[in-house]
Amino acid sequence: MSRMPTITAAELVRFLKAQGFVEDRQRGSHLTLWHEDRKVAATVPLHSGTDLGRGLTKRILKDAGFSQDDFLKWK
């Protein structure tokens, strides 16, 4: 397993949408995406000009039901 790169929130949102997630709601700078079939939500902080931390990215992916390798293969 290779090291998780730092990515932007937009890249993570793009990945989640490609996997079937849709925008559910946004409150402030946090976007919540919903996957209807799996009945799971993922919340991504949209702070412009900054990258997501590696740990936060891995946690969001895990909560959404994906591994780090799933993301790296997609990218």
PDB file with SEQRES, HELIX, SHEET and CRYST1 records, atoms N, CA, C and O in Angstrom:
SEQRES   1 A   75  MET SER ARG MET PRO THR ILE THR ALA ALA GLU LEU VAL          
SEQRES   2 A   75  ARG PHE LEU LYS ALA GLN GLY PHE VAL GLU ASP ARG GLN          
SEQRES   3 A   75  ARG GLY SER HIS LEU THR LEU TRP HIS GLU ASP ARG LYS          
SEQRES   4 A   75  VAL ALA ALA THR VAL PRO LEU HIS SER GLY THR ASP LEU          
SEQRES   5 A   75  GLY ARG GLY LEU THR LYS ARG ILE LEU LYS ASP ALA GLY          
SEQRES   6 A   75  PHE SER GLN ASP ASP PHE LEU LYS TRP LYS                      
HELIX    1 AA1 ALA A    9  ALA A   18  1                                  10    
HELIX    2 AA2 ARG A   54  ALA A   64  1                                  11    
HELIX    3 AA3 GLN A   68  TRP A   74  1                                   7    
SHEET    1 AA1 3 VAL A  22  ARG A  27  0                                        
SHEET    2 AA1 3 HIS A  30  HIS A  35 -1                                        
SHEET    3 AA1 3 VAL A  40  PRO A  45 -1                                        
CRYST1    1.000    1.000    1.000  90.00  90.00  90.00 P 1           1          
ATOM      1  N   MET A   1       0.845  -1.171   0.000  1.00  0.00           N  
ATOM      2  CA  MET A   1       0.000   0.000   0.000  1.00  0.00           C  
ATOM      3  C   MET A   1       0.892   1.235   0.000  1.00  0.00           C  
ATOM      4  O   MET A   1       1.779   1.380   0.841  1.00  0.00           O  
ATOM      5  N   SER A   2       0.638   2.120  -0.960  1.00  0.00           N  
ATOM      6  CA  SER A   2       1.440   3.331  -1.015  1.00  0.00           C  
ATOM      7  C   SER A   2       0.844   4.414  -0.116  1.00  0.00           C  
ATOM      8  O   SER A   2      -0.287   4.300   0.355  1.00  0.00           O  
ATOM      9  N   ARG A   3       1.606   5.432   0.102  1.00  0.00           N  
ATOM     10  CA  ARG A   3       1.192   6.505   0.993  1.00  0.00           C  
ATOM     11  C   ARG A   3       0.090   7.337   0.354  1.00  0.00           C  
ATOM     12  O   ARG A   3       0.136   7.635  -0.839  1.00  0.00           O  
ATOM     13  N   MET A   4      -0.886   7.705   1.147  1.00  0.00           N  
ATOM     14  CA  MET A   4      -2.005   8.507   0.664  1.00  0.00           C  
ATOM     15  C   MET A   4      -1.506   9.914   0.353  1.00  0.00           C  
ATOM     16  O   MET A   4      -0.915  10.560   1.218  1.00  0.00           O  
ATOM     17  N   PRO A   5      -1.734  10.401  -0.871  1.00  0.00           N  
ATOM     18  CA  PRO A   5      -1.308  11.766  -1.185  1.00  0.00           C  
ATOM     19  C   PRO A   5      -2.255  12.781  -0.560  1.00  0.00           C  
ATOM     20  O   PRO A   5      -3.393  12.451  -0.226  1.00  0.00           O  
ATOM     21  N   THR A   6      -1.792  14.003  -0.404  1.00  0.00           N  
ATOM     22  CA  THR A   6      -2.703  15.054   0.034  1.00  0.00           C  
ATOM     23  C   THR A   6      -3.530  15.464  -1.178  1.00  0.00           C  
ATOM     24  O   THR A   6      -3.003  15.652  -2.274  1.00  0.00           O  
ATOM     25  N   ILE A   7      -4.822  15.595  -0.963  1.00  0.00           N  
ATOM     26  CA  ILE A   7      -5.724  15.955  -2.053  1.00  0.00           C  
ATOM     27  C   ILE A   7      -6.620  17.099  -1.619  1.00  0.00           C  
ATOM     28  O   ILE A   7      -6.715  17.414  -0.432  1.00  0.00           O  
ATOM     29  N   THR A   8      -7.271  17.711  -2.580  1.00  0.00           N  
ATOM     30  CA  THR A   8      -8.214  18.774  -2.263  1.00  0.00           C  
ATOM     31  C   THR A   8      -9.588  18.164  -2.010  1.00  0.00           C  
ATOM     32  O   THR A   8      -9.852  17.017  -2.369  1.00  0.00           O  
ATOM     33  N   ALA A   9     -10.438  18.940  -1.397  1.00  0.00           N  
ATOM     34  CA  ALA A   9     -11.809  18.483  -1.144  1.00  0.00           C  
ATOM     35  C   ALA A   9     -12.534  18.240  -2.461  1.00  0.00           C  
ATOM     36  O   ALA A   9     -13.346  17.320  -2.558  1.00  0.00           O  
ATOM     37  N   ALA A  10     -12.252  19.053  -3.476  1.00  0.00           N  
ATOM     38  CA  ALA A  10     -12.904  18.891  -4.774  1.00  0.00           C  
ATOM     39  C   ALA A  10     -12.572  17.539  -5.394  1.00  0.00           C  
ATOM     40  O   ALA A  10     -13.441  16.914  -6.003  1.00  0.00           O  
ATOM     41  N   GLU A  11     -11.333  17.076  -5.253  1.00  0.00           N  
ATOM     42  CA  GLU A  11     -10.948  15.767  -5.779  1.00  0.00           C  
ATOM     43  C   GLU A  11     -11.698  14.645  -5.063  1.00  0.00           C  
ATOM     44  O   GLU A  11     -12.146  13.689  -5.694  1.00  0.00           O  
ATOM     45  N   LEU A  12     -11.831  14.767  -3.748  1.00  0.00           N  
ATOM     46  CA  LEU A  12     -12.530  13.746  -2.980  1.00  0.00           C  
ATOM     47  C   LEU A  12     -14.017  13.730  -3.339  1.00  0.00           C  
ATOM     48  O   LEU A  12     -14.610  12.659  -3.463  1.00  0.00           O  
ATOM     49  N   VAL A  13     -14.615  14.896  -3.504  1.00  0.00           N  
ATOM     50  CA  VAL A  13     -16.020  14.976  -3.901  1.00  0.00           C  
ATOM     51  C   VAL A  13     -16.210  14.359  -5.282  1.00  0.00           C  
ATOM     52  O   VAL A  13     -17.186  13.647  -5.516  1.00  0.00           O  
ATOM     53  N   ARG A  14     -15.278  14.630  -6.199  1.00  0.00           N  
ATOM     54  CA  ARG A  14     -15.345  14.062  -7.545  1.00  0.00           C  
ATOM     55  C   ARG A  14     -15.309  12.524  -7.493  1.00  0.00           C  
ATOM     56  O   ARG A  14     -16.061  11.854  -8.201  1.00  0.00           O  
ATOM     57  N   PHE A  15     -14.432  11.981  -6.649  1.00  0.00           N  
ATOM     58  CA  PHE A  15     -14.349  10.531  -6.492  1.00  0.00           C  
ATOM     59  C   PHE A  15     -15.656   9.966  -5.941  1.00  0.00           C  
ATOM     60  O   PHE A  15     -16.177   8.982  -6.467  1.00  0.00           O  
ATOM     61  N   LEU A  16     -16.185  10.580  -4.892  1.00  0.00           N  
ATOM     62  CA  LEU A  16     -17.407  10.074  -4.282  1.00  0.00           C  
ATOM     63  C   LEU A  16     -18.590  10.140  -5.248  1.00  0.00           C  
ATOM     64  O   LEU A  16     -19.412   9.224  -5.290  1.00  0.00           O  
ATOM     65  N   LYS A  17     -18.674  11.220  -6.020  1.00  0.00           N  
ATOM     66  CA  LYS A  17     -19.755  11.327  -7.006  1.00  0.00           C  
ATOM     67  C   LYS A  17     -19.610  10.265  -8.095  1.00  0.00           C  
ATOM     68  O   LYS A  17     -20.611   9.747  -8.588  1.00  0.00           O  
ATOM     69  N   ALA A  18     -18.383   9.939  -8.471  1.00  0.00           N  
ATOM     70  CA  ALA A  18     -18.153   8.901  -9.476  1.00  0.00           C  
ATOM     71  C   ALA A  18     -18.566   7.529  -8.951  1.00  0.00           C  
ATOM     72  O   ALA A  18     -18.845   6.623  -9.735  1.00  0.00           O  
ATOM     73  N   GLN A  19     -18.605   7.374  -7.633  1.00  0.00           N  
ATOM     74  CA  GLN A  19     -18.988   6.105  -7.016  1.00  0.00           C  
ATOM     75  C   GLN A  19     -20.480   6.038  -6.702  1.00  0.00           C  
ATOM     76  O   GLN A  19     -20.941   5.068  -6.100  1.00  0.00           O  
ATOM     77  N   GLY A  20     -21.235   7.053  -7.100  1.00  0.00           N  
ATOM     78  CA  GLY A  20     -22.683   7.014  -6.921  1.00  0.00           C  
ATOM     79  C   GLY A  20     -23.237   7.910  -5.828  1.00  0.00           C  
ATOM     80  O   GLY A  20     -24.444   7.899  -5.583  1.00  0.00           O  
ATOM     81  N   PHE A  21     -22.395   8.681  -5.168  1.00  0.00           N  
ATOM     82  CA  PHE A  21     -22.881   9.608  -4.148  1.00  0.00           C  
ATOM     83  C   PHE A  21     -23.452  10.846  -4.825  1.00  0.00           C  
ATOM     84  O   PHE A  21     -22.989  11.250  -5.891  1.00  0.00           O  
ATOM     85  N   VAL A  22     -24.458  11.443  -4.201  1.00  0.00           N  
ATOM     86  CA  VAL A  22     -25.046  12.692  -4.697  1.00  0.00           C  
ATOM     87  C   VAL A  22     -25.041  13.708  -3.555  1.00  0.00           C  
ATOM     88  O   VAL A  22     -25.055  13.345  -2.379  1.00  0.00           O  
ATOM     89  N   GLU A  23     -25.023  14.978  -3.926  1.00  0.00           N  
ATOM     90  CA  GLU A  23     -25.048  16.033  -2.912  1.00  0.00           C  
ATOM     91  C   GLU A  23     -26.384  15.999  -2.196  1.00  0.00           C  
ATOM     92  O   GLU A  23     -27.441  16.018  -2.827  1.00  0.00           O  
ATOM     93  N   ASP A  24     -26.332  15.948  -0.882  1.00  0.00           N  
ATOM     94  CA  ASP A  24     -27.551  15.903  -0.076  1.00  0.00           C  
ATOM     95  C   ASP A  24     -27.847  17.273   0.516  1.00  0.00           C  
ATOM     96  O   ASP A  24     -28.948  17.803   0.365  1.00  0.00           O  
ATOM     97  N   ARG A  25     -26.859  17.834   1.188  1.00  0.00           N  
ATOM     98  CA  ARG A  25     -27.055  19.156   1.808  1.00  0.00           C  
ATOM     99  C   ARG A  25     -25.686  19.775   2.106  1.00  0.00           C  
ATOM    100  O   ARG A  25     -24.659  19.097   2.101  1.00  0.00           O  
ATOM    101  N   GLN A  26     -25.710  21.061   2.359  1.00  0.00           N  
ATOM    102  CA  GLN A  26     -24.484  21.758   2.735  1.00  0.00           C  
ATOM    103  C   GLN A  26     -24.826  22.744   3.832  1.00  0.00           C  
ATOM    104  O   GLN A  26     -25.793  23.500   3.739  1.00  0.00           O  
ATOM    105  N   ARG A  27     -24.020  22.717   4.860  1.00  0.00           N  
ATOM    106  CA  ARG A  27     -24.184  23.671   5.948  1.00  0.00           C  
ATOM    107  C   ARG A  27     -22.836  24.332   6.164  1.00  0.00           C  
ATOM    108  O   ARG A  27     -21.880  23.687   6.594  1.00  0.00           O  
ATOM    109  N   GLY A  28     -22.763  25.608   5.865  1.00  0.00           N  
ATOM    110  CA  GLY A  28     -21.496  26.311   5.965  1.00  0.00           C  
ATOM    111  C   GLY A  28     -20.513  25.750   4.953  1.00  0.00           C  
ATOM    112  O   GLY A  28     -20.797  25.711   3.756  1.00  0.00           O  
ATOM    113  N   SER A  29     -19.367  25.321   5.431  1.00  0.00           N  
ATOM    114  CA  SER A  29     -18.337  24.816   4.531  1.00  0.00           C  
ATOM    115  C   SER A  29     -18.264  23.292   4.516  1.00  0.00           C  
ATOM    116  O   SER A  29     -17.265  22.728   4.070  1.00  0.00           O  
ATOM    117  N   HIS A  30     -19.308  22.619   4.996  1.00  0.00           N  
ATOM    118  CA  HIS A  30     -19.314  21.154   5.015  1.00  0.00           C  
ATOM    119  C   HIS A  30     -20.407  20.615   4.101  1.00  0.00           C  
ATOM    120  O   HIS A  30     -21.590  20.902   4.283  1.00  0.00           O  
ATOM    121  N   LEU A  31     -19.986  19.829   3.118  1.00  0.00           N  
ATOM    122  CA  LEU A  31     -20.894  19.232   2.144  1.00  0.00           C  
ATOM    123  C   LEU A  31     -21.148  17.783   2.533  1.00  0.00           C  
ATOM    124  O   LEU A  31     -20.211  17.018   2.762  1.00  0.00           O  
ATOM    125  N   THR A  32     -22.425  17.412   2.604  1.00  0.00           N  
ATOM    126  CA  THR A  32     -22.795  16.044   2.906  1.00  0.00           C  
ATOM    127  C   THR A  32     -23.293  15.379   1.639  1.00  0.00           C  
ATOM    128  O   THR A  32     -24.191  15.882   0.964  1.00  0.00           O  
ATOM    129  N   LEU A  33     -22.697  14.240   1.330  1.00  0.00           N  
ATOM    130  CA  LEU A  33     -23.076  13.453   0.160  1.00  0.00           C  
ATOM    131  C   LEU A  33     -23.771  12.185   0.636  1.00  0.00           C  
ATOM    132  O   LEU A  33     -23.442  11.658   1.699  1.00  0.00           O  
ATOM    133  N   TRP A  34     -24.735  11.689  -0.148  1.00  0.00           N  
ATOM    134  CA  TRP A  34     -25.533  10.538   0.244  1.00  0.00           C  
ATOM    135  C   TRP A  34     -25.509   9.482  -0.857  1.00  0.00           C  
ATOM    136  O   TRP A  34     -25.609   9.808  -2.040  1.00  0.00           O  
ATOM    137  N   HIS A  35     -25.378   8.224  -0.467  1.00  0.00           N  
ATOM    138  CA  HIS A  35     -25.450   7.108  -1.409  1.00  0.00           C  
ATOM    139  C   HIS A  35     -26.732   6.351  -1.085  1.00  0.00           C  
ATOM    140  O   HIS A  35     -26.840   5.727  -0.029  1.00  0.00           O  
ATOM    141  N   GLU A  36     -27.701   6.408  -1.992  1.00  0.00           N  
ATOM    142  CA  GLU A  36     -29.030   5.851  -1.736  1.00  0.00           C  
ATOM    143  C   GLU A  36     -29.004   4.340  -1.567  1.00  0.00           C  
ATOM    144  O   GLU A  36     -29.634   3.825  -0.643  1.00  0.00           O  
ATOM    145  N   ASP A  37     -28.308   3.620  -2.413  1.00  0.00           N  
ATOM    146  CA  ASP A  37     -28.311   2.156  -2.348  1.00  0.00           C  
ATOM    147  C   ASP A  37     -27.664   1.627  -1.074  1.00  0.00           C  
ATOM    148  O   ASP A  37     -28.148   0.664  -0.480  1.00  0.00           O  
ATOM    149  N   ARG A  38     -26.582   2.253  -0.662  1.00  0.00           N  
ATOM    150  CA  ARG A  38     -25.840   1.782   0.508  1.00  0.00           C  
ATOM    151  C   ARG A  38     -26.332   2.410   1.802  1.00  0.00           C  
ATOM    152  O   ARG A  38     -25.971   1.960   2.889  1.00  0.00           O  
ATOM    153  N   LYS A  39     -27.152   3.447   1.689  1.00  0.00           N  
ATOM    154  CA  LYS A  39     -27.682   4.164   2.857  1.00  0.00           C  
ATOM    155  C   LYS A  39     -26.561   4.679   3.758  1.00  0.00           C  
ATOM    156  O   LYS A  39     -26.568   4.466   4.970  1.00  0.00           O  
ATOM    157  N   VAL A  40     -25.603   5.358   3.136  1.00  0.00           N  
ATOM    158  CA  VAL A  40     -24.464   5.890   3.878  1.00  0.00           C  
ATOM    159  C   VAL A  40     -24.217   7.337   3.439  1.00  0.00           C  
ATOM    160  O   VAL A  40     -24.385   7.687   2.271  1.00  0.00           O  
ATOM    161  N   ALA A  41     -23.816   8.159   4.400  1.00  0.00           N  
ATOM    162  CA  ALA A  41     -23.509   9.564   4.128  1.00  0.00           C  
ATOM    163  C   ALA A  41     -22.029   9.814   4.370  1.00  0.00           C  
ATOM    164  O   ALA A  41     -21.397   9.148   5.190  1.00  0.00           O  
ATOM    165  N   ALA A  42     -21.488  10.786   3.645  1.00  0.00           N  
ATOM    166  CA  ALA A  42     -20.096  11.199   3.824  1.00  0.00           C  
ATOM    167  C   ALA A  42     -20.062  12.720   3.846  1.00  0.00           C  
ATOM    168  O   ALA A  42     -20.631  13.367   2.967  1.00  0.00           O  
ATOM    169  N   THR A  43     -19.412  13.283   4.828  1.00  0.00           N  
ATOM    170  CA  THR A  43     -19.312  14.734   4.955  1.00  0.00           C  
ATOM    171  C   THR A  43     -17.888  15.168   4.651  1.00  0.00           C  
ATOM    172  O   THR A  43     -16.927  14.647   5.218  1.00  0.00           O  
ATOM    173  N   VAL A  44     -17.770  16.140   3.737  1.00  0.00           N  
ATOM    174  CA  VAL A  44     -16.463  16.621   3.298  1.00  0.00           C  
ATOM    175  C   VAL A  44     -16.367  18.112   3.619  1.00  0.00           C  
ATOM    176  O   VAL A  44     -17.238  18.880   3.209  1.00  0.00           O  
ATOM    177  N   PRO A  45     -15.322  18.542   4.348  1.00  0.00           N  
ATOM    178  CA  PRO A  45     -15.131  19.970   4.611  1.00  0.00           C  
ATOM    179  C   PRO A  45     -14.586  20.663   3.359  1.00  0.00           C  
ATOM    180  O   PRO A  45     -13.584  20.228   2.791  1.00  0.00           O  
ATOM    181  N   LEU A  46     -15.235  21.723   2.939  1.00  0.00           N  
ATOM    182  CA  LEU A  46     -14.845  22.439   1.717  1.00  0.00           C  
ATOM    183  C   LEU A  46     -14.177  23.763   2.078  1.00  0.00           C  
ATOM    184  O   LEU A  46     -14.773  24.828   1.916  1.00  0.00           O  
ATOM    185  N   HIS A  47     -12.966  23.696   2.557  1.00  0.00           N  
ATOM    186  CA  HIS A  47     -12.221  24.903   2.901  1.00  0.00           C  
ATOM    187  C   HIS A  47     -11.301  25.232   1.731  1.00  0.00           C  
ATOM    188  O   HIS A  47     -10.344  24.507   1.458  1.00  0.00           O  
ATOM    189  N   SER A  48     -11.592  26.313   1.055  1.00  0.00           N  
ATOM    190  CA  SER A  48     -10.832  26.645  -0.155  1.00  0.00           C  
ATOM    191  C   SER A  48      -9.393  27.016   0.172  1.00  0.00           C  
ATOM    192  O   SER A  48      -9.099  27.604   1.213  1.00  0.00           O  
ATOM    193  N   GLY A  49      -8.516  26.656  -0.741  1.00  0.00           N  
ATOM    194  CA  GLY A  49      -7.117  27.017  -0.594  1.00  0.00           C  
ATOM    195  C   GLY A  49      -6.309  26.080   0.277  1.00  0.00           C  
ATOM    196  O   GLY A  49      -5.111  26.295   0.458  1.00  0.00           O  
ATOM    197  N   THR A  50      -6.934  25.037   0.825  1.00  0.00           N  
ATOM    198  CA  THR A  50      -6.193  24.104   1.661  1.00  0.00           C  
ATOM    199  C   THR A  50      -6.474  22.668   1.209  1.00  0.00           C  
ATOM    200  O   THR A  50      -7.536  22.367   0.665  1.00  0.00           O  
ATOM    201  N   ASP A  51      -5.513  21.807   1.446  1.00  0.00           N  
ATOM    202  CA  ASP A  51      -5.680  20.393   1.154  1.00  0.00           C  
ATOM    203  C   ASP A  51      -6.260  19.699   2.380  1.00  0.00           C  
ATOM    204  O   ASP A  51      -6.146  20.190   3.504  1.00  0.00           O  
ATOM    205  N   LEU A  52      -6.882  18.554   2.143  1.00  0.00           N  
ATOM    206  CA  LEU A  52      -7.357  17.736   3.258  1.00  0.00           C  
ATOM    207  C   LEU A  52      -6.169  16.971   3.822  1.00  0.00           C  
ATOM    208  O   LEU A  52      -5.280  16.564   3.075  1.00  0.00           O  
ATOM    209  N   GLY A  53      -6.150  16.782   5.091  1.00  0.00           N  
ATOM    210  CA  GLY A  53      -5.090  15.988   5.701  1.00  0.00           C  
ATOM    211  C   GLY A  53      -5.221  14.529   5.296  1.00  0.00           C  
ATOM    212  O   GLY A  53      -6.314  14.064   4.972  1.00  0.00           O  
ATOM    213  N   ARG A  54      -4.121  13.817   5.314  1.00  0.00           N  
ATOM    214  CA  ARG A  54      -4.139  12.404   4.920  1.00  0.00           C  
ATOM    215  C   ARG A  54      -5.055  11.580   5.820  1.00  0.00           C  
ATOM    216  O   ARG A  54      -5.815  10.736   5.344  1.00  0.00           O  
ATOM    217  N   GLY A  55      -4.977  11.830   7.111  1.00  0.00           N  
ATOM    218  CA  GLY A  55      -5.804  11.079   8.057  1.00  0.00           C  
ATOM    219  C   GLY A  55      -7.286  11.350   7.864  1.00  0.00           C  
ATOM    220  O   GLY A  55      -8.099  10.428   7.920  1.00  0.00           O  
ATOM    221  N   LEU A  56      -7.642  12.605   7.639  1.00  0.00           N  
ATOM    222  CA  LEU A  56      -9.036  12.968   7.417  1.00  0.00           C  
ATOM    223  C   LEU A  56      -9.553  12.342   6.129  1.00  0.00           C  
ATOM    224  O   LEU A  56     -10.678  11.843   6.086  1.00  0.00           O  
ATOM    225  N   THR A  57      -8.744  12.366   5.089  1.00  0.00           N  
ATOM    226  CA  THR A  57      -9.137  11.772   3.809  1.00  0.00           C  
ATOM    227  C   THR A  57      -9.384  10.275   3.978  1.00  0.00           C  
ATOM    228  O   THR A  57     -10.384   9.753   3.486  1.00  0.00           O  
ATOM    229  N   LYS A  58      -8.484   9.587   4.667  1.00  0.00           N  
ATOM    230  CA  LYS A  58      -8.628   8.153   4.870  1.00  0.00           C  
ATOM    231  C   LYS A  58      -9.871   7.849   5.704  1.00  0.00           C  
ATOM    232  O   LYS A  58     -10.551   6.856   5.445  1.00  0.00           O  
ATOM    233  N   ARG A  59     -10.179   8.675   6.690  1.00  0.00           N  
ATOM    234  CA  ARG A  59     -11.351   8.476   7.545  1.00  0.00           C  
ATOM    235  C   ARG A  59     -12.643   8.671   6.743  1.00  0.00           C  
ATOM    236  O   ARG A  59     -13.585   7.894   6.898  1.00  0.00           O  
ATOM    237  N   ILE A  60     -12.698   9.690   5.896  1.00  0.00           N  
ATOM    238  CA  ILE A  60     -13.887   9.927   5.076  1.00  0.00           C  
ATOM    239  C   ILE A  60     -14.088   8.761   4.108  1.00  0.00           C  
ATOM    240  O   ILE A  60     -15.211   8.292   3.929  1.00  0.00           O  
ATOM    241  N   LEU A  61     -13.007   8.293   3.486  1.00  0.00           N  
ATOM    242  CA  LEU A  61     -13.107   7.154   2.579  1.00  0.00           C  
ATOM    243  C   LEU A  61     -13.603   5.905   3.320  1.00  0.00           C  
ATOM    244  O   LEU A  61     -14.463   5.181   2.817  1.00  0.00           O  
ATOM    245  N   LYS A  62     -13.065   5.661   4.500  1.00  0.00           N  
ATOM    246  CA  LYS A  62     -13.472   4.493   5.277  1.00  0.00           C  
ATOM    247  C   LYS A  62     -14.942   4.584   5.673  1.00  0.00           C  
ATOM    248  O   LYS A  62     -15.673   3.599   5.567  1.00  0.00           O  
ATOM    249  N   ASP A  63     -15.375   5.744   6.124  1.00  0.00           N  
ATOM    250  CA  ASP A  63     -16.771   5.938   6.506  1.00  0.00           C  
ATOM    251  C   ASP A  63     -17.711   5.738   5.319  1.00  0.00           C  
ATOM    252  O   ASP A  63     -18.846   5.292   5.485  1.00  0.00           O  
ATOM    253  N   ALA A  64     -17.228   6.074   4.120  1.00  0.00           N  
ATOM    254  CA  ALA A  64     -18.036   5.919   2.910  1.00  0.00           C  
ATOM    255  C   ALA A  64     -17.974   4.492   2.371  1.00  0.00           C  
ATOM    256  O   ALA A  64     -18.707   4.149   1.444  1.00  0.00           O  
ATOM    257  N   GLY A  65     -17.110   3.664   2.943  1.00  0.00           N  
ATOM    258  CA  GLY A  65     -17.034   2.265   2.536  1.00  0.00           C  
ATOM    259  C   GLY A  65     -15.967   1.969   1.502  1.00  0.00           C  
ATOM    260  O   GLY A  65     -16.059   0.967   0.793  1.00  0.00           O  
ATOM    261  N   PHE A  66     -14.956   2.819   1.400  1.00  0.00           N  
ATOM    262  CA  PHE A  66     -13.887   2.632   0.429  1.00  0.00           C  
ATOM    263  C   PHE A  66     -12.545   2.567   1.137  1.00  0.00           C  
ATOM    264  O   PHE A  66     -12.395   3.046   2.261  1.00  0.00           O  
ATOM    265  N   SER A  67     -11.580   1.971   0.465  1.00  0.00           N  
ATOM    266  CA  SER A  67     -10.224   1.916   1.000  1.00  0.00           C  
ATOM    267  C   SER A  67      -9.364   2.958   0.289  1.00  0.00           C  
ATOM    268  O   SER A  67      -9.765   3.546  -0.715  1.00  0.00           O  
ATOM    269  N   GLN A  68      -8.205   3.162   0.828  1.00  0.00           N  
ATOM    270  CA  GLN A  68      -7.239   4.078   0.222  1.00  0.00           C  
ATOM    271  C   GLN A  68      -6.879   3.590  -1.181  1.00  0.00           C  
ATOM    272  O   GLN A  68      -6.724   4.391  -2.102  1.00  0.00           O  
ATOM    273  N   ASP A  69      -6.749   2.283  -1.334  1.00  0.00           N  
ATOM    274  CA  ASP A  69      -6.409   1.712  -2.638  1.00  0.00           C  
ATOM    275  C   ASP A  69      -7.503   1.946  -3.676  1.00  0.00           C  
ATOM    276  O   ASP A  69      -7.207   2.142  -4.855  1.00  0.00           O  
ATOM    277  N   ASP A  70      -8.765   1.926  -3.244  1.00  0.00           N  
ATOM    278  CA  ASP A  70      -9.867   2.220  -4.172  1.00  0.00           C  
ATOM    279  C   ASP A  70      -9.690   3.610  -4.773  1.00  0.00           C  
ATOM    280  O   ASP A  70      -9.873   3.800  -5.976  1.00  0.00           O  
ATOM    281  N   PHE A  71      -9.338   4.572  -3.941  1.00  0.00           N  
ATOM    282  CA  PHE A  71      -9.151   5.927  -4.410  1.00  0.00           C  
ATOM    283  C   PHE A  71      -7.943   6.022  -5.335  1.00  0.00           C  
ATOM    284  O   PHE A  71      -8.011   6.654  -6.389  1.00  0.00           O  
ATOM    285  N   LEU A  72      -6.836   5.391  -4.939  1.00  0.00           N  
ATOM    286  CA  LEU A  72      -5.617   5.475  -5.742  1.00  0.00           C  
ATOM    287  C   LEU A  72      -5.776   4.806  -7.114  1.00  0.00           C  
ATOM    288  O   LEU A  72      -5.212   5.279  -8.101  1.00  0.00           O  
ATOM    289  N   LYS A  73      -6.537   3.715  -7.180  1.00  0.00           N  
ATOM    290  CA  LYS A  73      -6.803   3.055  -8.469  1.00  0.00           C  
ATOM    291  C   LYS A  73      -7.660   3.945  -9.363  1.00  0.00           C  
ATOM    292  O   LYS A  73      -7.466   3.984 -10.578  1.00  0.00           O  
ATOM    293  N   TRP A  74      -8.609   4.660  -8.758  1.00  0.00           N  
ATOM    294  CA  TRP A  74      -9.486   5.555  -9.515  1.00  0.00           C  
ATOM    295  C   TRP A  74      -8.711   6.730 -10.076  1.00  0.00           C  
ATOM    296  O   TRP A  74      -8.950   7.162 -11.204  1.00  0.00           O  
ATOM    297  N   LYS A  75      -7.788   7.243  -9.290  1.00  0.00           N  
ATOM    298  CA  LYS A  75      -7.018   8.431  -9.682  1.00  0.00           C  
ATOM    299  C   LYS A  75      -6.048   8.078 -10.719  1.00  0.00           C  
ATOM    300  O   LYS A  75      -5.301   8.938 -11.185  1.00  0.00           O  
TER     301      LYS A  75                                                      
END                                                                             
